[in-house]
Amino acid sequence: MSVHSFYFKRSSSSSLWTLILCSALTVWTPVQGEVLVIGSNLPIIAAPGDDVILPCHLEPMFDVRGLTVEWSQPDLKPDPSDRLRRVEYVHLYRDMREVPDMKLASYFRRTELFMDDLKHGNISLKILNVSEEDSGRYRCFIPKLRSRVKAAIVQLVVDPNFTKTSTTETPLHHRNLQTPDPQDVTPGNGLSTASVVVIVVAFISVAAFVAYFSHRLHLKQTKHPEDETQKQPLPV
């Protein structure tokens, strides 16, 4: 093998692995440090008359004071008599203030956000004097958040057999990442961390397989002419 051929193959192999590494980093980077909306995978259980806090926050910490925050009941059907099928909210925060005009009548003057904590990404909702009719799923949603997970679901159960407390809330150490509904994931950018790892590993494996056979093929195609001469039979 000539010196030129050796360095050519070595340079080609280094360039290939550099390309593979850069591609892997390109795929992985958008996932790292992304701001996600996090709720609770445990139901919030309260007694009638309790004040409850539905936990929801952004992680890592992110200032949402300039964004819109929507709390709604995803299982609530629109009013069939409303031709515009307008959405009514449990609580709507927009333009740095509450918007009561689009609020469900049953929650009027019963809900509030923690305004001083919005700058820290806390969008938990406090509901006063809950009743059994308040039981159900609640969705916290930030429509303009640049993230693949913009919303989370929190379940509220109002049980008359539950001991009445002043304020009911999920303990901090029990709060976990809420698995989003399919509609809460931004289309085309909904890869989870595990999916990205699988894609990167598969890509590297295929690239390594191709590089190996390309190298073998290159060896066959660049045999030195002296090798062929040595294989010829000597004259008698």
Disulfide bonds with the S-S distance in Angstrom:
Cys56-Cys140 2.04
